[in-house]
């Protein structure tokens, strides 16, 4: 973790497909999941049927700032 690690709003920058992220849902639930598609959908490893979009994810901001 670095000083650049923080919650990132998904309307500003989506997580990368294949990345494992800590996420926060619109309801405020926090968990860890795998990013399934390029639209930022999160897949929970314990439930193959549970795929959803999140509002924030915890990650390091890339050098050069947020980009979509």
PDB file of N, CA, C, O and CB in Angstrom:
ATOM      1  N   UNK A   1       0.841  -1.185   0.000  1.00  0.00           N
ATOM      2  CA  UNK A   1       0.000   0.000   0.000  1.00  0.00           C
ATOM      3  C   UNK A   1       0.884   1.247   0.000  1.00  0.00           C
ATOM      4  O   UNK A   1       1.929   1.297   0.650  1.00  0.00           O
ATOM      5  CB  UNK A   1      -0.956  -0.001   1.222  1.00  0.00           C
ATOM      6  N   UNK A   2       0.441   2.218  -0.729  1.00  0.00           N
ATOM      7  CA  UNK A   2       1.168   3.485  -0.770  1.00  0.00           C
ATOM      8  C   UNK A   2       0.189   4.617  -0.499  1.00  0.00           C
ATOM      9  O   UNK A   2      -1.008   4.399  -0.312  1.00  0.00           O
ATOM     10  CB  UNK A   2       1.883   3.685  -2.141  1.00  0.00           C
ATOM     11  N   UNK A   3       0.721   5.811  -0.484  1.00  0.00           N
ATOM     12  CA  UNK A   3      -0.146   6.971  -0.278  1.00  0.00           C
ATOM     13  C   UNK A   3      -1.124   7.154  -1.440  1.00  0.00           C
ATOM     14  O   UNK A   3      -2.115   7.873  -1.310  1.00  0.00           O
ATOM     15  CB  UNK A   3       0.697   8.235  -0.100  1.00  0.00           C
ATOM     16  N   UNK A   4      -0.847   6.502  -2.581  1.00  0.00           N
ATOM     17  CA  UNK A   4      -1.733   6.601  -3.735  1.00  0.00           C
ATOM     18  C   UNK A   4      -2.880   5.598  -3.693  1.00  0.00           C
ATOM     19  O   UNK A   4      -3.725   5.594  -4.589  1.00  0.00           O
ATOM     20  CB  UNK A   4      -0.943   6.405  -4.997  1.00  0.00           C
ATOM     21  N   UNK A   5      -2.925   4.738  -2.657  1.00  0.00           N
ATOM     22  CA  UNK A   5      -3.978   3.735  -2.554  1.00  0.00           C
ATOM     23  C   UNK A   5      -5.184   4.348  -1.849  1.00  0.00           C
ATOM     24  O   UNK A   5      -5.071   4.854  -0.732  1.00  0.00           O
ATOM     25  CB  UNK A   5      -3.476   2.474  -1.797  1.00  0.00           C
ATOM     26  N   UNK A   6      -6.341   4.297  -2.514  1.00  0.00           N
ATOM     27  CA  UNK A   6      -7.545   4.892  -1.943  1.00  0.00           C
ATOM     28  C   UNK A   6      -8.778   4.354  -2.650  1.00  0.00           C
ATOM     29  O   UNK A   6      -8.674   3.610  -3.625  1.00  0.00           O
ATOM     30  CB  UNK A   6      -7.495   6.428  -2.042  1.00  0.00           C
ATOM     31  N   UNK A   7      -9.954   4.740  -2.147  1.00  0.00           N
ATOM     32  CA  UNK A   7     -11.203   4.391  -2.829  1.00  0.00           C
ATOM     33  C   UNK A   7     -11.299   5.203  -4.106  1.00  0.00           C
ATOM     34  O   UNK A   7     -11.112   6.420  -4.097  1.00  0.00           O
ATOM     35  CB  UNK A   7     -12.442   4.645  -1.916  1.00  0.00           C
ATOM     36  N   UNK A   8     -11.591   4.521  -5.201  1.00  0.00           N
ATOM     37  CA  UNK A   8     -11.750   5.191  -6.495  1.00  0.00           C
ATOM     38  C   UNK A   8     -13.207   5.041  -6.939  1.00  0.00           C
ATOM     39  O   UNK A   8     -13.745   3.934  -6.955  1.00  0.00           O
ATOM     40  CB  UNK A   8     -10.767   4.596  -7.572  1.00  0.00           C
ATOM     41  N   UNK A   9     -13.828   6.137  -7.292  1.00  0.00           N
ATOM     42  CA  UNK A   9     -15.213   6.148  -7.750  1.00  0.00           C
ATOM     43  C   UNK A   9     -15.259   5.562  -9.151  1.00  0.00           C
ATOM     44  O   UNK A   9     -14.509   6.005 -10.020  1.00  0.00           O
ATOM     45  CB  UNK A   9     -15.809   7.591  -7.727  1.00  0.00           C
ATOM     46  N   UNK A  10     -16.114   4.585  -9.395  1.00  0.00           N
ATOM     47  CA  UNK A  10     -16.132   3.898 -10.687  1.00  0.00           C
ATOM     48  C   UNK A  10     -16.608   4.781 -11.841  1.00  0.00           C
ATOM     49  O   UNK A  10     -16.372   4.440 -12.999  1.00  0.00           O
ATOM     50  CB  UNK A  10     -17.012   2.684 -10.598  1.00  0.00           C
ATOM     51  N   UNK A  11     -17.268   5.898 -11.562  1.00  0.00           N
ATOM     52  CA  UNK A  11     -17.630   6.818 -12.648  1.00  0.00           C
ATOM     53  C   UNK A  11     -16.396   7.597 -13.107  1.00  0.00           C
ATOM     54  O   UNK A  11     -16.399   8.169 -14.198  1.00  0.00           O
ATOM     55  CB  UNK A  11     -18.750   7.798 -12.190  1.00  0.00           C
ATOM     56  N   UNK A  12     -15.343   7.626 -12.286  1.00  0.00           N
ATOM     57  CA  UNK A  12     -14.090   8.293 -12.661  1.00  0.00           C
ATOM     58  C   UNK A  12     -13.128   7.337 -13.359  1.00  0.00           C
ATOM     59  O   UNK A  12     -12.423   7.738 -14.284  1.00  0.00           O
ATOM     60  CB  UNK A  12     -13.417   8.890 -11.423  1.00  0.00           C
ATOM     61  N   UNK A  13     -13.092   6.082 -12.928  1.00  0.00           N
ATOM     62  CA  UNK A  13     -12.152   5.119 -13.484  1.00  0.00           C
ATOM     63  C   UNK A  13     -12.581   3.713 -13.094  1.00  0.00           C
ATOM     64  O   UNK A  13     -12.745   3.423 -11.909  1.00  0.00           O
ATOM     65  CB  UNK A  13     -10.713   5.407 -13.001  1.00  0.00           C
ATOM     66  N   UNK A  14     -12.764   2.833 -14.084  1.00  0.00           N
ATOM     67  CA  UNK A  14     -13.172   1.462 -13.805  1.00  0.00           C
ATOM     68  C   UNK A  14     -11.965   0.607 -13.446  1.00  0.00           C
ATOM     69  O   UNK A  14     -10.861   0.855 -13.931  1.00  0.00           O
ATOM     70  CB  UNK A  14     -13.909   0.864 -15.008  1.00  0.00           C
ATOM     71  N   UNK A  15     -12.172  -0.413 -12.588  1.00  0.00           N
ATOM     72  CA  UNK A  15     -11.091  -1.361 -12.339  1.00  0.00           C
ATOM     73  C   UNK A  15     -10.804  -2.161 -13.611  1.00  0.00           C
ATOM     74  O   UNK A  15     -11.644  -2.241 -14.507  1.00  0.00           O
ATOM     75  CB  UNK A  15     -11.451  -2.309 -11.166  1.00  0.00           C
ATOM     76  N   UNK A  16      -9.637  -2.738 -13.677  1.00  0.00           N
ATOM     77  CA  UNK A  16      -9.188  -3.470 -14.858  1.00  0.00           C
ATOM     78  C   UNK A  16      -9.664  -4.916 -14.835  1.00  0.00           C
ATOM     79  O   UNK A  16      -9.636  -5.566 -13.790  1.00  0.00           O
ATOM     80  CB  UNK A  16      -7.670  -3.425 -14.960  1.00  0.00           C
ATOM     81  N   UNK A  17     -10.102  -5.419 -15.986  1.00  0.00           N
ATOM     82  CA  UNK A  17     -10.533  -6.814 -16.103  1.00  0.00           C
ATOM     83  C   UNK A  17      -9.410  -7.732 -15.628  1.00  0.00           C
ATOM     84  O   UNK A  17      -8.252  -7.552 -16.002  1.00  0.00           O
ATOM     85  CB  UNK A  17     -10.937  -7.154 -17.568  1.00  0.00           C
ATOM     86  N   UNK A  18      -9.764  -8.724 -14.795  1.00  0.00           N
ATOM     87  CA  UNK A  18      -8.802  -9.676 -14.264  1.00  0.00           C
ATOM     88  C   UNK A  18      -8.203  -9.262 -12.933  1.00  0.00           C
ATOM     89  O   UNK A  18      -7.553 -10.075 -12.275  1.00  0.00           O
ATOM     90  CB  UNK A  18      -7.712  -9.879 -15.247  1.00  0.00           C
ATOM     91  N   UNK A  19      -8.405  -8.017 -12.519  1.00  0.00           N
ATOM     92  CA  UNK A  19      -7.873  -7.499 -11.269  1.00  0.00           C
ATOM     93  C   UNK A  19      -8.729  -7.988 -10.097  1.00  0.00           C
ATOM     94  O   UNK A  19      -9.944  -8.126 -10.238  1.00  0.00           O
ATOM     95  CB  UNK A  19      -7.818  -5.954 -11.299  1.00  0.00           C
ATOM     96  N   UNK A  20      -8.112  -8.248  -8.952  1.00  0.00           N
ATOM     97  CA  UNK A  20      -8.843  -8.530  -7.725  1.00  0.00           C
ATOM     98  C   UNK A  20      -8.849  -7.246  -6.909  1.00  0.00           C
ATOM     99  O   UNK A  20      -7.793  -6.668  -6.651  1.00  0.00           O
ATOM    100  CB  UNK A  20      -8.202  -9.727  -6.921  1.00  0.00           C
ATOM    101  N   UNK A  21     -10.040  -6.795  -6.501  1.00  0.00           N
ATOM    102  CA  UNK A  21     -10.147  -5.517  -5.808  1.00  0.00           C
ATOM    103  C   UNK A  21     -11.014  -5.640  -4.566  1.00  0.00           C
ATOM    104  O   UNK A  21     -11.863  -6.525  -4.458  1.00  0.00           O
ATOM    105  CB  UNK A  21     -10.713  -4.452  -6.740  1.00  0.00           C
ATOM    106  N   UNK A  22     -10.776  -4.723  -3.630  1.00  0.00           N
ATOM    107  CA  UNK A  22     -11.725  -4.524  -2.542  1.00  0.00           C
ATOM    108  C   UNK A  22     -12.741  -3.539  -3.089  1.00  0.00           C
ATOM    109  O   UNK A  22     -12.370  -2.548  -3.718  1.00  0.00           O
ATOM    110  CB  UNK A  22     -11.027  -3.997  -1.200  1.00  0.00           C
ATOM    111  N   UNK A  23     -14.030  -3.806  -2.853  1.00  0.00           N
ATOM    112  CA  UNK A  23     -15.067  -2.969  -3.450  1.00  0.00           C
ATOM    113  C   UNK A  23     -16.054  -2.491  -2.389  1.00  0.00           C
ATOM    114  O   UNK A  23     -16.138  -3.037  -1.289  1.00  0.00           O
ATOM    115  CB  UNK A  23     -15.805  -3.737  -4.555  1.00  0.00           C
ATOM    116  N   UNK A  24     -16.796  -1.453  -2.762  1.00  0.00           N
ATOM    117  CA  UNK A  24     -17.883  -0.944  -1.929  1.00  0.00           C
ATOM    118  C   UNK A  24     -19.107  -0.806  -2.819  1.00  0.00           C
ATOM    119  O   UNK A  24     -19.034  -0.166  -3.868  1.00  0.00           O
ATOM    120  CB  UNK A  24     -17.508   0.429  -1.251  1.00  0.00           C
ATOM    121  N   UNK A  25     -20.241  -1.399  -2.417  1.00  0.00           N
ATOM    122  CA  UNK A  25     -21.460  -1.320  -3.215  1.00  0.00           C
ATOM    123  C   UNK A  25     -22.240  -0.048  -2.881  1.00  0.00           C
ATOM    124  O   UNK A  25     -21.906   0.672  -1.940  1.00  0.00           O
ATOM    125  CB  UNK A  25     -22.336  -2.562  -2.981  1.00  0.00           C
ATOM    126  N   UNK A  26     -23.277   0.211  -3.663  1.00  0.00           N
ATOM    127  CA  UNK A  26     -24.137   1.360  -3.404  1.00  0.00           C
ATOM    128  C   UNK A  26     -24.770   1.281  -2.021  1.00  0.00           C
ATOM    129  O   UNK A  26     -25.044   2.310  -1.403  1.00  0.00           O
ATOM    130  CB  UNK A  26     -25.220   1.458  -4.467  1.00  0.00           C
ATOM    131  N   UNK A  27     -25.007   0.048  -1.527  1.00  0.00           N
ATOM    132  CA  UNK A  27     -25.603  -0.149  -0.200  1.00  0.00           C
ATOM    133  C   UNK A  27     -24.576   0.013   0.928  1.00  0.00           C
ATOM    134  O   UNK A  27     -24.933  -0.019   2.105  1.00  0.00           O
ATOM    135  CB  UNK A  27     -26.242  -1.534  -0.119  1.00  0.00           C
ATOM    136  N   UNK A  28     -23.290   0.189   0.560  1.00  0.00           N
ATOM    137  CA  UNK A  28     -22.248   0.379   1.558  1.00  0.00           C
ATOM    138  C   UNK A  28     -21.550  -0.907   1.979  1.00  0.00           C
ATOM    139  O   UNK A  28     -20.682  -0.878   2.851  1.00  0.00           O
ATOM    140  CB  UNK A  28     -22.827   1.032   2.755  1.00  0.00           C
ATOM    141  N   UNK A  29     -21.920  -2.048   1.367  1.00  0.00           N
ATOM    142  CA  UNK A  29     -21.263  -3.316   1.690  1.00  0.00           C
ATOM    143  C   UNK A  29     -19.850  -3.308   1.118  1.00  0.00           C
ATOM    144  O   UNK A  29     -19.619  -2.806   0.018  1.00  0.00           O
ATOM    145  CB  UNK A  29     -22.074  -4.525   1.137  1.00  0.00           C
ATOM    146  N   UNK A  30     -18.901  -3.873   1.879  1.00  0.00           N
ATOM    147  CA  UNK A  30     -17.512  -3.946   1.450  1.00  0.00           C
ATOM    148  C   UNK A  30     -17.102  -5.404   1.354  1.00  0.00           C
ATOM    149  O   UNK A  30     -17.459  -6.206   2.216  1.00  0.00           O
ATOM    150  CB  UNK A  30     -16.585  -3.175   2.421  1.00  0.00           C
ATOM    151  N   UNK A  31     -16.356  -5.756   0.316  1.00  0.00           N
ATOM    152  CA  UNK A  31     -15.880  -7.119   0.142  1.00  0.00           C
ATOM    153  C   UNK A  31     -14.737  -7.152  -0.848  1.00  0.00           C
ATOM    154  O   UNK A  31     -14.250  -6.110  -1.286  1.00  0.00           O
ATOM    155  CB  UNK A  31     -17.011  -8.035  -0.320  1.00  0.00           C
ATOM    156  N   UNK A  32     -14.306  -8.369  -1.204  1.00  0.00           N
ATOM    157  CA  UNK A  32     -13.238  -8.555  -2.179  1.00  0.00           C
ATOM    158  C   UNK A  32     -13.771  -9.418  -3.305  1.00  0.00           C
ATOM    159  O   UNK A  32     -14.453 -10.410  -3.050  1.00  0.00           O
ATOM    160  CB  UNK A  32     -11.975  -9.198  -1.531  1.00  0.00           C
ATOM    161  N   UNK A  33     -13.475  -9.062  -4.539  1.00  0.00           N
ATOM    162  CA  UNK A  33     -13.941  -9.835  -5.683  1.00  0.00           C
ATOM    163  C   UNK A  33     -13.039  -9.650  -6.876  1.00  0.00           C
ATOM    164  O   UNK A  33     -12.126  -8.825  -6.857  1.00  0.00           O
ATOM    165  CB  UNK A  33     -15.352  -9.449  -6.043  1.00  0.00           C
ATOM    166  N   UNK A  34     -13.296 -10.417  -7.913  1.00  0.00           N
ATOM    167  CA  UNK A  34     -12.519 -10.336  -9.156  1.00  0.00           C
ATOM    168  C   UNK A  34     -13.291  -9.525 -10.186  1.00  0.00           C
ATOM    169  O   UNK A  34     -14.503  -9.682 -10.332  1.00  0.00           O
ATOM    170  CB  UNK A  34     -12.199 -11.755  -9.709  1.00  0.00           C
ATOM    171  N   UNK A  35     -12.583  -8.659 -10.894  1.00  0.00           N
ATOM    172  CA  UNK A  35     -13.211  -7.872 -11.949  1.00  0.00           C
ATOM    173  C   UNK A  35     -13.406  -8.798 -13.149  1.00  0.00           C
ATOM    174  O   UNK A  35     -12.451  -9.376 -13.668  1.00  0.00           O
ATOM    175  CB  UNK A  35     -12.343  -6.604 -12.327  1.00  0.00           C
ATOM    176  N   UNK A  36     -14.658  -8.927 -13.577  1.00  0.00           N
ATOM    177  CA  UNK A  36     -15.026  -9.929 -14.564  1.00  0.00           C
ATOM    178  C   UNK A  36     -14.952  -9.432 -15.999  1.00  0.00           C
ATOM    179  O   UNK A  36     -14.517 -10.166 -16.886  1.00  0.00           O
ATOM    180  CB  UNK A  36     -16.398 -10.416 -14.284  1.00  0.00           C
ATOM    181  N   UNK A  37     -15.373  -8.194 -16.238  1.00  0.00           N
ATOM    182  CA  UNK A  37     -15.455  -7.693 -17.615  1.00  0.00           C
ATOM    183  C   UNK A  37     -14.884  -6.282 -17.688  1.00  0.00           C
ATOM    184  O   UNK A  37     -14.550  -5.682 -16.667  1.00  0.00           O
ATOM    185  CB  UNK A  37     -16.922  -7.710 -18.125  1.00  0.00           C
ATOM    186  N   UNK A  38     -14.779  -5.770 -18.891  1.00  0.00           N
ATOM    187  CA  UNK A  38     -14.238  -4.427 -19.073  1.00  0.00           C
ATOM    188  C   UNK A  38     -15.186  -3.328 -18.593  1.00  0.00           C
ATOM    189  O   UNK A  38     -14.789  -2.166 -18.505  1.00  0.00           O
ATOM    190  CB  UNK A  38     -13.910  -4.208 -20.525  1.00  0.00           C
ATOM    191  N   UNK A  39     -16.455  -3.689 -18.277  1.00  0.00           N
ATOM    192  CA  UNK A  39     -17.382  -2.680 -17.749  1.00  0.00           C
ATOM    193  C   UNK A  39     -17.229  -2.510 -16.243  1.00  0.00           C
ATOM    194  O   UNK A  39     -17.984  -1.753 -15.633  1.00  0.00           O
ATOM    195  CB  UNK A  39     -18.826  -3.061 -18.082  1.00  0.00           C
ATOM    196  N   UNK A  40     -16.252  -3.207 -15.621  1.00  0.00           N
ATOM    197  CA  UNK A  40     -16.004  -3.078 -14.202  1.00  0.00           C
ATOM    198  C   UNK A  40     -16.859  -3.977 -13.334  1.00  0.00           C
ATOM    199  O   UNK A  40     -16.856  -3.819 -12.113  1.00  0.00           O
ATOM    200  CB  UNK A  40     -16.209  -1.685 -13.799  1.00  0.00           C
ATOM    201  N   UNK A  41     -17.602  -4.931 -13.924  1.00  0.00           N
ATOM    202  CA  UNK A  41     -18.411  -5.861 -13.138  1.00  0.00           C
ATOM    203  C   UNK A  41     -17.527  -6.667 -12.197  1.00  0.00           C
ATOM    204  O   UNK A  41     -16.436  -7.093 -12.576  1.00  0.00           O
ATOM    205  CB  UNK A  41     -19.207  -6.802 -14.060  1.00  0.00           C
ATOM    206  N   UNK A  42     -17.995  -6.875 -10.980  1.00  0.00           N
ATOM    207  CA  UNK A  42     -17.260  -7.644  -9.975  1.00  0.00           C
ATOM    208  C   UNK A  42     -17.859  -9.043  -9.872  1.00  0.00           C
ATOM    209  O   UNK A  42     -19.079  -9.206  -9.866  1.00  0.00           O
ATOM    210  CB  UNK A  42     -17.293  -6.929  -8.593  1.00  0.00           C
ATOM    211  N   UNK A  43     -17.005 -10.036  -9.792  1.00  0.00           N
ATOM    212  CA  UNK A  43     -17.417 -11.431  -9.627  1.00  0.00           C
ATOM    213  C   UNK A  43     -16.943 -11.914  -8.264  1.00  0.00           C
ATOM    214  O   UNK A  43     -15.758 -11.809  -7.947  1.00  0.00           O
ATOM    215  CB  UNK A  43     -16.846 -12.336 -10.772  1.00  0.00           C
ATOM    216  N   UNK A  44     -17.858 -12.441  -7.456  1.00  0.00           N
ATOM    217  CA  UNK A  44     -17.490 -12.968  -6.151  1.00  0.00           C
ATOM    218  C   UNK A  44     -17.058 -14.426  -6.285  1.00  0.00           C
ATOM    219  O   UNK A  44     -17.815 -15.238  -6.819  1.00  0.00           O
ATOM    220  CB  UNK A  44     -18.663 -12.836  -5.158  1.00  0.00           C
ATOM    221  N   UNK A  45     -15.865 -14.777  -5.815  1.00  0.00           N
ATOM    222  CA  UNK A  45     -15.362 -16.132  -6.020  1.00  0.00           C
ATOM    223  C   UNK A  45     -16.203 -17.206  -5.349  1.00  0.00           C
ATOM    224  O   UNK A  45     -16.216 -18.347  -5.812  1.00  0.00           O
ATOM    225  CB  UNK A  45     -13.962 -16.224  -5.520  1.00  0.00           C
ATOM    226  N   UNK A  46     -16.908 -16.872  -4.268  1.00  0.00           N
ATOM    227  CA  UNK A  46     -17.690 -17.885  -3.563  1.00  0.00           C
ATOM    228  C   UNK A  46     -19.063 -18.123  -4.181  1.00  0.00           C
ATOM    229  O   UNK A  46     -19.780 -19.032  -3.764  1.00  0.00           O
ATOM    230  CB  UNK A  46     -17.854 -17.487  -2.126  1.00  0.00           C
ATOM    231  N   UNK A  47     -19.434 -17.312  -5.171  1.00  0.00           N
ATOM    232  CA  UNK A  47     -20.771 -17.427  -5.748  1.00  0.00           C
ATOM    233  C   UNK A  47     -20.704 -17.133  -7.247  1.00  0.00           C
ATOM    234  O   UNK A  47     -20.675 -15.971  -7.652  1.00  0.00           O
ATOM    235  CB  UNK A  47     -21.766 -16.461  -5.041  1.00  0.00           C
ATOM    236  N   UNK A  48     -20.680 -18.176  -8.064  1.00  0.00           N
ATOM    237  CA  UNK A  48     -20.546 -17.992  -9.511  1.00  0.00           C
ATOM    238  C   UNK A  48     -21.702 -17.212 -10.124  1.00  0.00           C
ATOM    239  O   UNK A  48     -21.552 -16.649 -11.208  1.00  0.00           O
ATOM    240  CB  UNK A  48     -20.438 -19.332 -10.186  1.00  0.00           C
ATOM    241  N   UNK A  49     -22.843 -17.167  -9.458  1.00  0.00           N
ATOM    242  CA  UNK A  49     -24.017 -16.484 -10.012  1.00  0.00           C
ATOM    243  C   UNK A  49     -24.052 -15.000  -9.660  1.00  0.00           C
ATOM    244  O   UNK A  49     -24.847 -14.248 -10.224  1.00  0.00           O
ATOM    245  CB  UNK A  49     -25.284 -17.150  -9.517  1.00  0.00           C
ATOM    246  N   UNK A  50     -23.191 -14.572  -8.728  1.00  0.00           N
ATOM    247  CA  UNK A  50     -23.280 -13.214  -8.205  1.00  0.00           C
ATOM    248  C   UNK A  50     -22.270 -12.303  -8.902  1.00  0.00           C
ATOM    249  O   UNK A  50     -21.088 -12.300  -8.558  1.00  0.00           O
ATOM    250  CB  UNK A  50     -23.048 -13.206  -6.685  1.00  0.00           C
ATOM    251  N   UNK A  51     -22.736 -11.541  -9.869  1.00  0.00           N
ATOM    252  CA  UNK A  51     -21.922 -10.562 -10.578  1.00  0.00           C
ATOM    253  C   UNK A  51     -22.661  -9.226 -10.545  1.00  0.00           C
ATOM    254  O   UNK A  51     -23.863  -9.175 -10.806  1.00  0.00           O
ATOM    255  CB  UNK A  51     -21.632 -11.018 -12.054  1.00  0.00           C
ATOM    256  N   UNK A  52     -21.964  -8.167 -10.232  1.00  0.00           N
ATOM    257  CA  UNK A  52     -22.645  -6.877 -10.081  1.00  0.00           C
ATOM    258  C   UNK A  52     -21.669  -5.735 -10.308  1.00  0.00           C
ATOM    259  O   UNK A  52     -20.453  -5.931 -10.331  1.00  0.00           O
ATOM    260  CB  UNK A  52     -23.288  -6.758  -8.686  1.00  0.00           C
ATOM    261  N   UNK A  53     -22.215  -4.550 -10.474  1.00  0.00           N
ATOM    262  CA  UNK A  53     -21.410  -3.345 -10.598  1.00  0.00           C
ATOM    263  C   UNK A  53     -21.242  -2.723  -9.219  1.00  0.00           C
ATOM    264  O   UNK A  53     -22.121  -2.837  -8.364  1.00  0.00           O
ATOM    265  CB  UNK A  53     -22.056  -2.337 -11.587  1.00  0.00           C
ATOM    266  N   UNK A  54     -20.107  -2.067  -9.011  1.00  0.00           N
ATOM    267  CA  UNK A  54     -19.834  -1.435  -7.726  1.00  0.00           C
ATOM    268  C   UNK A  54     -19.711   0.071  -7.907  1.00  0.00           C
ATOM    269  O   UNK A  54     -19.568   0.577  -9.020  1.00  0.00           O
ATOM    270  CB  UNK A  54     -18.551  -2.012  -7.092  1.00  0.00           C
ATOM    271  N   UNK A  55     -19.769   0.774  -6.774  1.00  0.00           N
ATOM    272  CA  UNK A  55     -19.650   2.231  -6.829  1.00  0.00           C
ATOM    273  C   UNK A  55     -18.201   2.690  -6.626  1.00  0.00           C
ATOM    274  O   UNK A  55     -17.742   3.619  -7.291  1.00  0.00           O
ATOM    275  CB  UNK A  55     -20.552   2.871  -5.772  1.00  0.00           C
ATOM    276  N   UNK A  56     -17.488   2.039  -5.708  1.00  0.00           N
ATOM    277  CA  UNK A  56     -16.094   2.390  -5.420  1.00  0.00           C
ATOM    278  C   UNK A  56     -15.250   1.128  -5.366  1.00  0.00           C
ATOM    279  O   UNK A  56     -15.760   0.061  -5.023  1.00  0.00           O
ATOM    280  CB  UNK A  56     -15.982   3.173  -4.088  1.00  0.00           C
ATOM    281  N   UNK A  57     -13.985   1.228  -5.694  1.00  0.00           N
ATOM    282  CA  UNK A  57     -13.066   0.126  -5.469  1.00  0.00           C
ATOM    283  C   UNK A  57     -11.767   0.676  -4.894  1.00  0.00           C
ATOM    284  O   UNK A  57     -11.404   1.827  -5.138  1.00  0.00           O
ATOM    285  CB  UNK A  57     -12.804  -0.660  -6.780  1.00  0.00           C
ATOM    286  N   UNK A  58     -11.074  -0.160  -4.128  1.00  0.00           N
ATOM    287  CA  UNK A  58      -9.875   0.240  -3.416  1.00  0.00           C
ATOM    288  C   UNK A  58      -8.678  -0.158  -4.258  1.00  0.00           C
ATOM    289  O   UNK A  58      -8.456  -1.346  -4.489  1.00  0.00           O
ATOM    290  CB  UNK A  58      -9.809  -0.403  -2.000  1.00  0.00           C
ATOM    291  N   UNK A  59      -7.912   0.798  -4.715  1.00  0.00           N
ATOM    292  CA  UNK A  59      -6.787   0.496  -5.585  1.00  0.00           C
ATOM    293  C   UNK A  59      -5.800   1.649  -5.571  1.00  0.00           C
ATOM    294  O   UNK A  59      -6.082   2.735  -5.065  1.00  0.00           O
ATOM    295  CB  UNK A  59      -7.264   0.211  -7.015  1.00  0.00           C
ATOM    296  N   UNK A  60      -4.651   1.384  -6.135  1.00  0.00           N
ATOM    297  CA  UNK A  60      -3.642   2.431  -6.270  1.00  0.00           C
ATOM    298  C   UNK A  60      -3.921   3.232  -7.529  1.00  0.00           C
ATOM    299  O   UNK A  60      -4.124   2.662  -8.601  1.00  0.00           O
ATOM    300  CB  UNK A  60      -2.213   1.830  -6.306  1.00  0.00           C
ATOM    301  N   UNK A  61      -3.930   4.540  -7.402  1.00  0.00           N
ATOM    302  CA  UNK A  61      -4.164   5.407  -8.561  1.00  0.00           C
ATOM    303  C   UNK A  61      -2.948   5.302  -9.474  1.00  0.00           C
ATOM    304  O   UNK A  61      -1.819   5.478  -9.017  1.00  0.00           O
ATOM    305  CB  UNK A  61      -4.422   6.901  -8.126  1.00  0.00           C
ATOM    306  N   UNK A  62      -3.161   5.017 -10.762  1.00  0.00           N
ATOM    307  CA  UNK A  62      -2.027   4.903 -11.684  1.00  0.00           C
ATOM    308  C   UNK A  62      -1.298   6.214 -11.844  1.00  0.00           C
ATOM    309  O   UNK A  62      -1.889   7.286 -11.710  1.00  0.00           O
ATOM    310  CB  UNK A  62      -2.493   4.417 -13.037  1.00  0.00           C
ATOM    311  N   UNK A  63      -0.002   6.128 -12.133  1.00  0.00           N
ATOM    312  CA  UNK A  63       0.785   7.344 -12.362  1.00  0.00           C
ATOM    313  C   UNK A  63       0.182   8.082 -13.548  1.00  0.00           C
ATOM    314  O   UNK A  63      -0.167   7.468 -14.555  1.00  0.00           O
ATOM    315  CB  UNK A  63       2.299   7.011 -12.617  1.00  0.00           C
ATOM    316  N   UNK A  64       0.063   9.374 -13.431  1.00  0.00           N
ATOM    317  CA  UNK A  64      -0.549  10.169 -14.486  1.00  0.00           C
ATOM    318  C   UNK A  64      -2.020  10.435 -14.237  1.00  0.00           C
ATOM    319  O   UNK A  64      -2.666  11.126 -15.025  1.00  0.00           O
ATOM    320  CB  UNK A  64      -0.379   9.483 -15.807  1.00  0.00           C
ATOM    321  N   UNK A  65      -2.571   9.888 -13.133  1.00  0.00           N
ATOM    322  CA  UNK A  65      -3.955  10.168 -12.770  1.00  0.00           C
ATOM    323  C   UNK A  65      -4.927   9.156 -13.316  1.00  0.00           C
ATOM    324  O   UNK A  65      -4.539   8.176 -13.952  1.00  0.00           O
ATOM    325  CB  UNK A  65      -4.340  11.520 -13.243  1.00  0.00           C
ATOM    326  N   UNK A  66      -6.204   9.404 -13.060  1.00  0.00           N
ATOM    327  CA  UNK A  66      -7.276   8.495 -13.476  1.00  0.00           C
ATOM    328  C   UNK A  66      -7.604   8.698 -14.943  1.00  0.00           C
ATOM    329  O   UNK A  66      -7.720   9.823 -15.428  1.00  0.00           O
ATOM    330  CB  UNK A  66      -8.534   8.705 -12.618  1.00  0.00           C
ATOM    331  N   UNK A  67      -7.751   7.568 -15.639  1.00  0.00           N
ATOM    332  CA  UNK A  67      -8.134   7.620 -17.052  1.00  0.00           C
ATOM    333  C   UNK A  67      -9.077   6.477 -17.332  1.00  0.00           C
ATOM    334  O   UNK A  67      -8.932   5.399 -16.755  1.00  0.00           O
ATOM    335  CB  UNK A  67      -6.892   7.554 -17.987  1.00  0.00           C
ATOM    336  N   UNK A  68     -10.042   6.690 -18.207  1.00  0.00           N
ATOM    337  CA  UNK A  68     -10.947   5.605 -18.624  1.00  0.00           C
ATOM    338  C   UNK A  68     -10.487   5.024 -19.937  1.00  0.00           C
ATOM    339  O   UNK A  68     -11.113   4.101 -20.458  1.00  0.00           O
ATOM    340  CB  UNK A  68     -12.401   6.108 -18.748  1.00  0.00           C
TER     341      UNK A  68
END
